[in-house]
Amino acid sequence: MTERSYVQVDNLRRVFDVSKPWLNRMLEREEKQFLKAVDGVSFDIAKGETFALVGESGSGKSTVARMVVGLLPPSAGGVTIDGVAMAGRTDAAQRQRLRRRIQMIFQDPYASLNPRWRVDRIIAEPIRAFGLLEDDAQIRNRVGELLTLVGLHPDDGRKFPHEFSGGQRQRIAIARALASNAEFIVCDEPTSALDVSVQAQILNLMRDLQDRLGLTYLFISHNLAVVRHMATRIGVMYLGRIVEISGGRELFLAPKHPYTRMLLDAVPDVGMSGRQRIPVKGEIPNPIHPPSGCTFNPRCPFANDRCRREIPPLLGGVACHAVHEGRITIPAAA
């Protein structure tokens, strides 16, 4: 782990067995089938920064998020947070203490909150689970503070989730994440289920909380327009691999990988500069039978025979033979 890293993800892999049942395979004479959802992903996150993973649906972003917080065991590789490995039998006590400091905000605020519990019980659950406060009055006061912190009223704790809008429910989910005094929060598409008018409010709230509490975010999104205003650094994923890592500003000013350029060309021209919006072409290939070599080669205008044979390494923040060989001109960052 480098000196600056708070979170270190090292060569993370996840393979799912998607084979048919044994009897079906015997009768149909089929081999087992495996899906490489994540294939050798590595990155680090400094304390207090926001690292974003972006890419189309099916690129493996959410699988990475679940492995980072320990909801899904990796097939290979590892995750280290503040010097503590998230897997393995060693340092079990340290890992248990670390879990209090890690929380996750899920994509759908309609599904991530228990509809049978009142909001105060939902937010108080992490406080009770980790034994942070014992006295009921103290817990009630803390829940009221958290509701106020996310822009709601303490009296809202007596209501049920169905009495709130989508944006308000996501605020409740954020309050629940902060209830355990979390320092590292994994945000899995936290605004994609919300109206566009509400998305900005939630993103601004998350930025304010980060500045106030010193939070570290892993931000998962398919929306580059959202990531642009949130991320310190960005990793672009395609079919289970990171194809480019760059600073947030640099990625938008000087994208290197053809896939990153394709994603940026599809972002609406909010600034009305006259740039033509080009829709993303093609679809992510079947991850069970991915293309050989660079998996982006069927959609890439710069692909050659080497691209179809060899997997490009991540060098200089980009995994692309065309960039490494100088066949692509990289725009200069202003």
N, C-alpha and C positions, 0 to 999 in steps of 0.2 A: 504494500500500500504506500502510495506517495505521501509526502509530508502534508500536502494540502488536502488530501482526500478525507472526507467524512464517511462517504459511502463508496465502496469499491466493488464493482461487478467484474468478475474475471472469467472469461471464456465460458459464459453461461449457455447451457444447452438443455433443451427439453424435447423429448421424443414421445409421441403418443402411439400406442398400439391401436390402430383403427381396423383391425382384421375382422372378418366375418366370424361367427361362432365356428368352433372346431368342426362340427358335423357338416356345416355348409361348405367349408373349405375342402373337406375330404370328398364330398359328393361332387363338387364343382372343380376339384383338382386345382385349387388356387393356393398361392403362397400367402404367408402373412404379409400385411401391409403396415407400414409405419409412416407417421407424419412428423417431419422435423419442424416443429412450430418455432423453435429458437435454436439457432445454429452458430454457436461461438460468439456471443455478444459480450463485449467488454467496454466499460466506461467507468468514470469516477465522478463524484459530486462533492464539491467543496461545501463546507458548513455555511449555511445562510444563503446559498444560491438556488436557482431553479434550473434543473436540467430537464429538457423536454425530449420525449421520443415521439416522432411523427411518422406517418406513413398511412397508406390506404388500409382499409379493413382487411384483415387476414395477414398482416405483415408480422404479427407476433408481439405487438406492443403490450397488450393486456396480459399476455402470458408472462412476459418479463416482469411486469408490475406485481403479479401474484407470487412469483418466485422471490422477488426482492423482499416482500413483507412476510414471507414464510407460509403463505397459504397453499403453495404448490411446491413440492420438492423438485429440485433440478435433476436432470438425468446425468449431468456432468457440470463441472465448474463450481463456482461458489460466490457467495455474497458476504462481504464483511462491512459491518456498520460500527463506526467508532471503535475499531479494533477488535470487535467481537464477531466471530464467524456465525452465520445464521443457521448452519447445518452441522451435523456431526454430534458426537456424544460428549465431547469435551466442553468445559465451561458452561454447563447447563444452568448454573445459578446466574452467571453473568448474562446469559442469553435471556433468561426469564426477566431480569431487571431491565434489559434493553427493550423488551417487547412493549413495556409501558410507554416508551418514548417513540414508538412507531405506530402510526395510524394510517388508515386508508379512507379516502372519500370516493364513493362509487359513482358510476355513471347515472344511474336512475334513482332519483330521490323518492320516486313512488314505490320502488321495490326494496330500498335499503333500510327503510324504517318500519319497525313492527307496528302494524295498524291497530293492534289491540292494546298497546301501551300508550299512556299519556306521555307528552313530550318530556316532562320533568323526569319521569322514570327512564326514558331512553337516554337522556343526557347523563343521568346519575349512574347508569350502569357501569361505565368504566371506573368511576370514582370508587364504587363499592367493590368492583372486581379486583382492583389493584390495592385496595385498603388505604386509599389516600386520606379519607376522612371517615370517622366513625359516627360522629354525632349527627343526628337527622337534621337538626337546625343548621348546622354548618354546611351540610350537603345541599339543603334548600337554598341557602345563601349563595353557595358556589354555582348552582344551576342558574340562579337569577343573574349572577355576574356574567356567565357565559352567554346567556340569551341576549343580554344587553350588548355584549361585545360583538355579536354578529348582527346587530341591528334589529333585534326583536325585543318584546317587553317581557319582564319576569312573569307576568300573569299568563303569558302564552303557554307556560309550562303545564297548565291545567287542561289544555286542549289535546285533541287527538290529531295525528298527522293528516287525516283527510280534511281537516278544517283549514288547511293552509294551501297556498298556491305552490307551484313547482319551485320557484325561486326561494320561497320561505322554507320549504322542506330541505332544500340544499343548505340553507343557512343553519337549520337544525342539525343536519349531518356534519357540518363544519364544527358546530358547538360540541357535538359528541366526540369528534376527533380531538378537540382541544381539552376535553374533560380530564384526560389522563396526563395532562401537562406534556403532550407530545412535542418532540423537536423535529422529527422527520415525518413528513406526510406524503404519501403516494396518492396522486390524484388521477383516477382513471376516467378520462373523458368527463370531467365534472360539470361541464356546461352544455354538452351535446344534446341533452334531453330537454333543454330549456328554450324558451322563446329568445329570439335575438335581442330583444329589448332588455331582457333580464340577464343575459349572459354577461354584459359589461358590468352590471352591478356586482355580480358574484366574483368576477375577476378582480375588480377594484377592491372588494372586501378581502380577497385572498392576498393581494399585494400589500394592503394596509396591515393585515395581521402578520405577514412576514416581516415587514419593517419593525412592527411594534414588539414582536415576540422572538425575532431571530430565527424563524422557521426555515427549514430546508425542504424543498419540494422536488419530487420526481413527478413531472407533469406529462400525462399521456394524452395525445390528441391526434386526430386526423386533419385538423383545421389549422393551416399555417397562419391564417389571419389572427387566430386566437393566440397561438404560440408566440407570435411576433411581439406581443405586448407583455408576455409573461416570462420568457426564458432568458437566462443568462447565456446558456449554451444549448445547442440543439443536436440531437442525433437522429438521422434519417434512416428508417428501417425499410427493408424490402425483402419479403419472403424469408423472414427469420434472421436476417443479417443486417448489421449497420453498414450502410454504404457511404455515409458521410457524417463527420462530426465537426462542428464549427461553432464559433461564437455567434450569438443570436443576430447581432448586427451584420457580421461578415457573411453569414449564410444568405441573407437577403440581398446584400450588395454584390457578392461575388460567389454565387453558387458554382460548385465544381462538377458534381456528378450529374449526368444527363437526367437521372430520375428526379433529383432535387430541382433541376431546371424545369422539368415537366410539371411538377407540383406547383412551383412558383408561377409558371405561365397560366395556370388555371385559377389563381387567386384573383377575385374581382378587383378592378382598378378603382379603389375607393377614392384615391386622390385625383381621379379624372385627368390623368396625364395624357390620355389618348392611346395608351398601350392596349393592344388588342389582347383580349382574353382567349386563350387556347385551351379547350377542354382536354383533360387527361385522356390519352389514347390507349386503347387496349385494356386488358384486365390482368390481374395477378394470376400466373399459371397455377395449375393444380399442385399444391404443396406435397402431395403424395408422390407425384412424378415430376419433380422440378426439372427445368432445362439444365443441361450440362454446362460447365464453365460458369460464367457470370449469369446468374438467373434472370438478369434484366435484359439479356441480349436479344430476345425476340421482339422487344419493344424499343430497342435502342437504335437510333439512326447512325451511330458511330461504331457499331459492332463489326468485328472482323473474325477471322478464323480462330485467332488466339482467344478472343472473348468467348467463343463457343466451346473452347476446350479447357481453359484454365480459370480457376476461381481467383479473382484479383485480391491481393492482400490489402489491408487498410494501411496505406502509407501516406503520410502528410495529411491525414484527416479525410482521405477519400479512397474508396475501393473501386478503382476503375482503370483498366488497361489503357484506354484512350487518353486519360489524363496523364497517367504515368509516362506514356510514350510521347506526349506533347501533341497528340492529334486533335486536342480540344483547346481552344483559346479561353483562358480563364479571365473574366472581366476583372479589372483592378478595383479594389474596394476604395471608395472615396474617403 
